[in-house]
Amino acid sequence: MPSARSILIRKIFEIRDNARMSAEQFQAMKLAKFRQLVRHASASSPYYAQLIRERNIDIERCTPADFPPLTKAILMAEFDRIVTDRRITKRAIADFLIPRGPRARSDTSCIRRRIGHEAVRRPCGRGAVATACNGVAGSPGSGSPTTGRSADTSRASR
């Protein structure tokens, strides 16, 4: 697995290279990356494989507009079919986030340690629920497979 430093260096070079591209080259690069993501989702996500089949989407020619928005309701209802890693399930996430059993604590300190500094504490009836601060896949207007984010990476969309 690459180190955080090597990923950061790679991203710095990618940003530098992107800045040197023309608008047309940048759009073509984004579309190529999107189609690579669609190929992965088609091969690894039963939900997206079915959606691509039902809509007769050509993976080699598709655009983000070919996909319907991924709403939170769809994400929650179809989560186990959407994720591309079969080991990640809605139940496994709930089991990870909500401590149970005789050693379970009523506060969220153990959850905060497990998921890092991006945790937000939200008390609930039987313990606590933690959520990440990076945003929610499936927010209105989203549409890319697996991420729920628009493929447009321009500054205006951030």
C-alpha positions in Angstrom: 0.0 0.0 0.0 1.4 3.4 -0.9 2.4 5.7 1.9 0.6 9.0 2.5 3.7 10.9 1.4 3.9 9.1 -1.9 0.2 9.7 -2.5 0.6 13.4 -1.7 3.6 13.7 -4.0 1.7 11.9 -6.8 -1.3 14.3 -6.3 0.9 17.3 -6.4 2.3 16.2 -9.8 -1.2 15.5 -11.0 -2.4 19.0 -10.1 0.7 20.5 -11.8 0.0 18.4 -15.0 -3.7 19.3 -14.9 -2.8 23.0 -14.7 -0.8 22.7 -17.9 -3.7 21.1 -19.9 -6.0 23.0 -22.2 -9.7 23.0 -21.2 -10.4 20.4 -23.9 -7.6 18.1 -22.6 -8.8 18.5 -19.0 -12.4 17.6 -19.9 -11.2 14.6 -21.9 -9.0 13.4 -19.0 -12.0 13.8 -16.6 -14.3 11.8 -18.9 -11.7 9.1 -19.3 -11.4 8.8 -15.5 -15.2 8.7 -15.2 -15.4 5.9 -17.7 -12.7 4.0 -15.8 -14.8 4.4 -12.7 -17.9 3.2 -14.6 -16.0 0.1 -15.8 -15.0 -0.7 -12.2 -18.6 -0.1 -10.9 -20.1 -2.2 -13.7 -17.7 -5.1 -12.9 -17.9 -4.8 -9.1 -21.3 -3.4 -8.1 -24.5 -5.4 -8.8 -26.5 -2.3 -8.5 -24.6 -0.4 -11.2 -24.2 -3.5 -13.4 -28.0 -3.8 -13.4 -28.5 -0.1 -14.0 -26.1 -0.1 -16.9 -27.8 -3.1 -18.4 -31.3 -1.7 -18.0 -30.5 1.7 -19.5 -28.3 0.2 -22.3 -25.4 2.5 -21.2 -22.3 2.1 -23.4 -19.4 2.2 -21.0 -17.0 3.4 -23.6 -19.2 6.4 -24.5 -21.1 7.2 -21.3 -21.2 10.5 -19.5 -22.3 11.4 -16.0 -25.6 12.6 -17.5 -26.4 9.0 -18.4 -26.8 8.0 -14.8 -29.6 9.0 -12.5 -28.9 10.9 -9.2 -27.9 8.6 -6.4 -30.2 9.8 -3.6 -29.6 9.0 0.1 -32.8 6.9 0.0 -31.4 4.8 -2.9 -28.0 4.5 -1.2 -29.5 3.3 2.1 -31.9 0.9 0.4 -29.4 -0.6 -2.0 -26.2 -0.1 0.0 -25.0 -3.7 -0.1 -25.5 -3.9 -3.9 -23.9 -0.5 -4.6 -20.6 -0.9 -2.8 -17.8 -2.4 -4.9 -16.1 -4.3 -2.0 -18.4 -7.2 -1.1 -16.8 -7.3 2.4 -18.4 -3.9 3.2 -22.0 -4.2 4.2 -24.5 -2.0 5.9 -24.6 -4.4 8.8 -20.8 -4.6 9.2 -20.7 -0.8 9.3 -23.4 -0.7 12.0 -21.6 -3.3 14.0 -18.3 -1.4 13.7 -19.8 2.0 14.7 -22.1 0.9 17.6 -20.3 -0.9 20.4 -22.4 -3.7 21.9 -22.0 -6.2 24.7 -20.9 -6.0 28.3 -17.8 -3.9 27.5 -19.6 -1.4 25.4 -19.3 2.2 26.6 -22.0 4.8 26.6 -19.8 7.5 25.3 -18.3 7.8 21.8 -14.6 7.9 22.7 -13.9 4.4 21.5 -15.7 5.2 18.2 -13.8 8.4 17.7 -10.5 6.5 18.2 -11.6 3.8 15.7 -12.6 6.1 12.8 -10.2 9.0 13.5 -10.4 12.8 13.8 -13.2 13.2 11.2 -15.8 11.7 13.6 -18.7 13.7 14.8 -20.5 12.6 18.0 -24.2 12.2 17.9 -25.8 10.6 21.0 -28.8 8.3 20.4 -30.9 6.0 22.5 -28.6 3.0 22.8 -25.1 4.4 22.7 -23.8 6.6 19.9 -23.6 6.9 16.2 -20.6 8.5 14.4 -20.6 10.0 11.0 -17.8 11.4 8.8 -17.5 15.1 8.1 -16.5 14.7 4.4 -20.0 14.8 3.1 -22.6 12.3 2.2 -22.7 10.2 -0.9 -26.1 10.5 -2.4 -26.6 14.2 -1.9 -29.0 15.8 -4.4 -27.5 16.2 -7.8 -24.9 13.5 -7.4 -24.6 10.7 -9.9 -21.2 9.1 -10.2 -21.1 5.3 -9.5 -19.9 4.4 -5.9 -19.0 8.0 -4.9 -22.3 9.8 -5.4 -20.3 12.8 -6.4 -20.5 14.6 -9.7 -17.7 14.0 -12.1 -17.2 17.7 -12.5 -14.1 18.6 -10.5 -13.9 22.3 -11.4 -13.6 24.8 -8.6 -17.2 26.0 -9.1 -18.5 22.6 -8.0 -16.5 22.4 -4.8 
